[in-house]
Amino acid sequence: MAPPSNRRPGFSRKAQYGLFLGYVVAVAGVLFALLLLTLSIVDPRGFTALQGAALDATRPISSAGRSVVGFFGGIGDGIGNYFNAAAQNDDLKRQLAASKRKMIEARATELENQRLKAILKLAQTAEEEVAVTRVVGSSFDSVRRLATLSAGSSSGIRPGQPVRAPEGLIGSVIETGRWAARVLLVSDAASNVPVRLVRDGTPAIATGRGDGTIDLKTLEVGKNPFRRGDVVVTSGVGGVYPPNVPVAVVLRTEGDNTIAKPLADPSTVDFAMVLKPFQPLADQPLSEATSSALQGTPQ
């Protein structure tokens, strides 16, 4: 049998009091609402003041509730940031690595442009240029000091031709292939280059030591004229090397021995210029007028 639809509280005093209290609260709420409505119509200013007072009274409760919401929201954000920190860190590392690579590439391009401009300027002033090519390799650990050029006989390169960079003399060609050539560096023990001291013109011979440095020997016996920081250039004596090409800077003197460092380092030189062997004027045939003057015969 189904229970009746309208239940009565029965004989429970507690249920009766609860129902009565609910009616009282409902009626009180309706009366309070009517009072507020009447007050807003009769006295709008007073109603506004009452609203302000109610706002002030409820502000601590609203602030506390907002703080609680913010606290739990901050915990959620913190947990999310914690789990996303690793991914963000990886992204930042990748971006930093990419930026470094771009910076290195830009710096390398800038250096290469500077060297190209220097070799171009040198090529514009050189009258005996054979070829401008890359230095693709050089020896460091072996006894022989050699370098490899990326051009050979097809570009007109022949053994005996001097090779230089904007910084100074590199050496001379000793072997050629069709597409490559081998250069004997000035620091090789088999290299001998006639030089002169820029400061006072003292002639000397620059001989390679086989360890990346050069030994300078004067042609006259006497006091060692070299000082630390002195620069020597080719003298042009004997042909092959044109005069006034920078060769080395003096590192130190040890009694009669002078140790110098080549100004052109093949390990840092990208481009080099191959020149025709230098022909001193003394080796050139004299004109008929000059020969007659030297022999003292009138014309």
Secondary structure, 3 states (H helix, E strand, C coil): CCCCCCCCCCCCHHHHHHHHHHHHHHHHHHHHHHHHHHHHHHCHHHHHHHHHHHHHHHHHHHHHHHHHHHHHHHHHHHHHHHHHHHHHHHHHHHHHHHHHHHHHHHHHHHHHHHHHHHHHHHHHHCCCEEEEEEEEEECCCCCCCEEEECCCHHHCCCCCCEEECCCCEEEEEEEECCCCEEEEECCCCCCEEEEEECCCCCEEEEEECCCCCEEEEECCCCCCCCCCCCEEEECCCCCECCCCCEEEEEEEEECCEEEEEECCCCCCCCEEEEECCECCHHHCCCCHHHHHHHHCCCC
